Amino acid sequence: MQLKITTKARQKEGKRSYDDACGLAHALELIGERWALLVMRELMFGPRRFSGLRRDLPGISANVLSQRLAELEARGLVRRAKLPPPASVQVYEATEWGLEAAPVLRELGKWAVRSLEHDPSRPVSHVSIMMSMQTMFDSGLAGDFATKAGFRFGDVTYSADIGDGRIDMQRGPIDDSDFTISAEPGELAAVLYGGAPIDAISVEGDMAAAKRFVTLFPLPPKVS
């Protein structure tokens, strides 16, 4: 169920309205506060525990994270859920409407990395590096290349399927991968975008496919 946020409701939660009917203005009212976009980013591949969000957004305080989650929940973008046994813990997940923001987040990121001030060597989370690969994937470079890649970041795993000039990613099992990369997210970013050799990360399986894979994510040109 979508929630209608009135001007009075926004004022009650301490949020000012732009008093502008443009959809962009309302988008900023929904996710324009500091950290809100990054909280949404961290939920794009599935539910997360509060502690996991806090760990992967190291610059945010626990109080601010709680506030942002509560605001996003009130606006219909995030909901609380409980994982099934044996975990049985509370998690936060993006709603169906919230997940529709994923293409917007990716395109905004692709636009912003053209800035001369963007520094790809800064820390990244596992969600961030996976979303980055979705964003920067070049179907022309991929051509008819097909492979299934696995990624292990500590106890979190993702898979990426490439075929027919497309890339599909999801969090989950990697047992049937052609190759598996085990690394810190920043280490993988250094290979993809910083010119570090693939030998700098751990690769198991088809090394030739892995070497081809890491060439498929060129950054867009910087603004002149």
N, C-alpha and C positions, 0 to 999 in steps of 0.2 A: 504494500500500500504506500503510495507516495504521500508525503506530508506537505501541506501548504504552509509556508512560512510567511506570516504577515509582518507588516512593518512593526506593529506593536510587539509581536513575539521577538523580533530581532532586537528591538530596544530592550526588552526584558532580559535577554541573554547578554546584554552589554555590547551589542554589535550595531554599528551605524549602517543605515541604508544609503546607497548612492542616489536614491530617488531618481532612478533612470530606468526606463522600460527596456533598454537594450539587453539582449540575452547575455552578452559579455559582462555587463555590469552585474547581472544576477549571478553569473558564474563566479565572479570575484566575491560576492556575498556568501556564496556556498563554500568555496574552497580557497579564498584569497588570504586567509590569515597565515602568518608565519608558521611553517611546519605542516600545514594542512595538506598541501600537495604531496609532500614526501610521505606522510602517513598513508595517504591513498596509494601512492606508488608501492609501498611495502605490502599492501594487501592484494596486489594484482595477480599473484600466483596462488592464492589460497589463504585460508585462515592463519592467523598468527596469535601467539600468546603475547600478553603485555610485556613480559620480560624479554621476549625476542625482539619486539619492536623497540624497546628501550635500548637493547644492545646494539641494534643495527642503525639507530639514530642517536649516536653518542653525544651529540650536541644539545639534545633536548632534555629537559628536566622531567622527572616523573609527574610533577604537578601539571606541567604544560601538556604532556602527552595525554594525561587523563582528561584534561579540558578539551583538547582537540578531538579525542575519540567521542566524548559526550556530545560535542557540537555536531560532529559528522553523523552520529547516530540520530540525533534529533532532526537532522535535515534529510534523513532517509538514505544516506550514502553508505553507512556502516551499520552492522548489527552485531549483537553478542550471540554467541552460540556455545555449545558444550560438546567437546569431542567425545565420541563413543568410548566405552571401556576398551582397553584397560587404562587409557589416559584420563578420561573423565575430568578434564580441566576446561576452564572458560577460555574462549578465544574470541578474537574480533575478526570479522570478515566483511568484505565489500558486498553490498547488495547487488542485485542484477543491474539496477540503474547505476550504481557506483562503478561497476565493471565496465560500463559503456564509456567511461572516461579514459580507458587505457589508450586508445588511439590518439586522443588529445594530448595525453602526457608524453607519449612517444614523439609526436610531431613537435611539441614545444621543446623537448630536449634536443631534437635534431636541429631545430632553429637556433637554439642557444649555444650549441657547441661551435658555431661559426664565429663567435665572439673571440677577439684577440685575448681577452682576459680569462677564457676558459682554460683550466688546468686539469688535464686528464690524469695527472699523477696523484691527485687527492684521493682520500679513502672512498671506497664504494662498498655497498652491501651486496650480498648475493642476488637479491632481487634486482638491484640497480644494474648489475653487469648483465644479467639475463635480459632485462628489458632493453638495455643498450644494444645487445646483439640483434634483438628483434627490429630495433629502429634502424641500425646501420647496415643490415643485410642487403647486399647488392645482388639482385637476381640475375643481372647481366653477367657478372663475374662467375656466378654459380653455374650458369648454363644448364647442362644436363647432369651435373654432378648430383649424386644421391648418397646419403649416408645417415646414420643415426649416431649422434654424439651423446655421451653421458658426462655429467659434471658432478663432482663431489666437493662440497664446501663444508668441511667438518662433518656434521651429522645430517646435513641437508643435501638432497640430490635432485637434479633436474635432467631432463632429456630434451634433445633438439633433433627433430626430423627435417632433413633437407631433401627435396625432390621436386621436380617440375617447376624449378625456379621459386620455390616457396620455403619458408622456414616456419615450423610449428614447435612451440615450446610448452613444456608443462613441468610442474614439480612432481616428483614421484620416482618410481623404480627405474633403474638403469641397467638391468640384467642383460638385456638383448642389444646393448650398444655395440657399434663397430669399434669404438674406442672410448676411453674414459679419461677425462682430465681431472686431476685432483690438485687443487691450489686454493690459495686465498683469493678472494675476488679481485683485489688490487694487483696480484701477480698475474692473473689472467688478463686484466686490463692493460698491463704493461706489454704483454705479448701482442694483444689485438691492436693497440693504439700507440704504444710507446716505442716500438721497434725492438723490444726484448726478444731474444731467440726462444723458440719453442722448447729448447732444452732447459730453460729456466723453470719449467713447470713439469709435473709428473704426468706422463701419458702412458696408458696401458692399451694395448690393442693395435689397430691399424695406424701406424705412424704416418704413412703416406696420406691417408684420408685426413688425419689430424692436421698435417702441414697444409693441405689444401683448404681445410675448413677455416683456419685462422686468417686466411687472406681475403675472406669474403666480406669484411666489415670496414671498409674505408670511411674515414671521417670526411664530412663535407668540407669544401674549401673555406678558409677563413675570409671574413669580409676584408676588403681592401681599404 
